[in-house]
Structures are given as C-alpha cells and as structure tokens.
Amino acid sequence: MWEILTAATRSKTGKGKTNVDRFLTLLRVLLIGLLVIGFLAFIAQQINPQNAFAQRVNPDATGLTAAQFKGLLVTGLSQGAMYGLIALGYSMVYGVLGFINFAHGEVFMLGAFSGFITSSKLFEAGAWEANFILSLLLVVLISIIVSTGAAVIMERVAYRPLRGSPRLIPLITSIGVSFFIQNAVILLFGPGAKGYPRLPEWLTEKRSILTFEIEGTKILVLIVAAVSMASLWWFVERTKTGKAMRAVAEDKEIASLMGINVNRTIVTTFAVGGAMAGVAGILWGILFRSVIATSGFLPGIKAFTAAVIGGIGNLGGAMAGGISLGTAESLLPLMILEPLGVNGVSQLRDAIAFLLLILVLLIKPTGLFGEKLSGDDRA
C-alpha cells in the first residue's frame, strides 16, 4: 500500500523524490541516531561512570552489572519465545488467507484461562502437588484442545462466510470477535486476575548454566518453545498436510485443481496456530502465574509486531521476530533510554517494542527475514 501511495504521489508531482520520502529519510536518521547515541552513552558509562560524556548525557544512570545483563537477557528470551509462539498463528493465517486475525490473542488467553481452571481443579484434588509432571502434561493437553477448538470455531463461524470478501471486512470482524471473547470471559469468570497454583520449589529455583543463573520456569519456557517450533517446522515441511498448507498459501485455485481440500487445509492452519497459542498460554501462566480476560490483548499485539518484524508469512521469521522483540524490550530501556536521561524506563518496554517495529518498517519493510506471500499478494 505504501508503494502505491508513493507512486501516486510521484506521478502527481513528477519528481523522483517526494516530501514523504524526505520525511521518512529524516525519521530513519533520527531513530538510528537515537540508538547510536544511547548505546555509546551506555558503553561510556560502563567503562567509566565518571567520564565526561556519560556525565553530560545522564549523570544519574547506573549502568548494568554482568549479572543484571544476564538476568535481563534470559527474561527477554523467555518472554520473546512466547511472543514467537503466538506470532506463528498470525503468520500462518496471513499466509493462507491474506488477513491478520486480531482475535488470535484471545485464543492465547483462552489457553491460559483453561490452564488456570484445570490446574486449580487438580490442586484442589491434591494431584497438582502429588504428581506435578503428569498434572502439567494434562493441563497442557487441555489448553491445546481448548485453544485449537476456539480457533477452529472462529474460522467456521466468523471467517468462512466472509471468504472472498474485501480484506477489510474479515479484519474488522476479527476485532469484533476479540472483544466478544474478552467480554464473554469477563461475564463467566469476572474481571479480576486469576492465579495459578504454587509451583514446586524444584521448578522455581535457579540453576547455573554457562555462568547464567536461570530460574527453572524460564528454562522450561525456552525448552518447550524450541520443541514446539521444531515440531511445527517438521509438520509444515515434511508431512503431506504441511505440503498442502504451503500449496494453498501459494495459490488456492491451483491447489484445489490438484485435489487439495482447501477448506480442510484452512481449518488445519487455524487449528495448528491455535495449538501454538495454547502452548504459549500455558507457558505464560507458569511464568507469570496469573491471567485476566484482557491478558491476550497486549501479547497479541506484540506477537503481531513480532510477525511483521520477522517477515509476515515466514514461520522462522515469526519465531526469530518474537525472540528479537522480547530481548529488545527487556534490554533496550536500560541500554538506550536510561543513558539518554529518560525517566521511568521500566515503564517504557511497550514503547521500545513499537519503536523497533517502526524502525524495521522504515529500513526493511519486508521484515528481517523477508515476507512469504501468496501469488495473489505478490501480484
């Protein structure tokens, strides 16, 4: 769309470079300059907090110790892994249908909520403490089933009747579905936060791995995210159903002529994306141990941001974009904003996430790893 607007502007002005181009160039320079100056100030403060440059920019900045940096890095990686799992659903649906399903964050929230309900019932029955591993596997399974079912019902009821409509219509519909699910959960369970049962001590205690002190919950998040991503890659690249999904994403009409059931393949795409969101929901509950009806909104928006940063439609890019986004919002406030004298940097993590999105779109609009679009989208 941006290319069309730029081309239209040039055709009217007859100039090779428009005012919009100049403004975007200026914005690129300002953002890159901000990052460079902030990072240089951070390096200067790390080397010598009393040096003239550091004192001039922000004499109150404290810098980071090695232990603090490692802790923030691990936190960013674990949270980014969850963003990546949610972002997979955005990329898969966009690759097949060409629209952004903004209700996907609520699929993630339903997974987290079902995990809370199941774990609470198991805790009341005494199974959560007596046999934690088996209980956790049951919680994960139920969360995946609920999220998968929600995604499939969403596709069948809300999106399939709109197939073939202008893309703006299903996009608006997805926003409506998002608000409907949020309010339905509030009506059923109330607006308050729901807490997961206490985790066993052996899972929450820290372990030393390559000089990193990492909590067991974060290790679990990273391992499960890696296994889930590897399983999804194998499914998409090596199975017959995965090949059908890629064929439908490339061209629905030709795929149909080759004997592929397009409707079934689209449902499978929603189901797989929902399963990934369910896994992310359980990991979120284990890591933060609480969930509310709006828990899916901000992580969903950030996961969409991660998908765009990595390259929309690119599954590997979605996961890499999520990890990059989580790491950036964990580290950059203290490495860029605090050295520049910005107050309350711990409250600006969301701003960093969307600033990164703007920067990537300005420098490489197709994402860090490139988009993977259907033939219709490329035309």
Sequence and secondary structure as in RCSB ss.txt:
>XXXX:A:sequence
MWEILTAATRSKTGKGKTNVDRFLTLLRVLLIGLLVIGFLAFIAQQINPQNAFAQRVNPDATGLTAAQFKGLLVT
GLSQGAMYGLIALGYSMVYGVLGFINFAHGEVFMLGAFSGFITSSKLFEAGAWEANFILSLLLVVLISIIVSTGA
AVIMERVAYRPLRGSPRLIPLITSIGVSFFIQNAVILLFGPGAKGYPRLPEWLTEKRSILTFEIEGTKILVLIVA
AVSMASLWWFVERTKTGKAMRAVAEDKEIASLMGINVNRTIVTTFAVGGAMAGVAGILWGILFRSVIATSGFLPG
IKAFTAAVIGGIGNLGGAMAGGISLGTAESLLPLMILEPLGVNGVSQLRDAIAFLLLILVLLIKPTGLFGEKLSG
DDRA
>XXXX:A:secstr
 HHHHHHHHHHHH  SS HHHHHHHHHHHHHHHHHHHHHHHHHHHHH TTSHHHHHH TT     HHHHHHHHHH
HHHHHHHHHHHHHHHHHHHHHHSS  TTHHHHHHHHHHHHHHHHHHHHHHTHHHHSHHHHHHHHHHHHHHHHHHH
HHHHIIIIIGGGTTS THHHHHHHHHHHHHHHHHHHHHH SS EE     HHHHSEEEETTEEEEHHHHHHHHHH
HHHHHHHHHHHHHSHHHHHHHHHHH HHHHHHTT  HHHHHHHHHHHHHHHHHHHHHHHHHHH EE TTTTHHHH
HHHHHHHHHH TT HHHHHHHHHHHHHHHHHHIIIIIGGGT S GGG HHHHHHHHHHHHHHH TT SS     H
HHH 
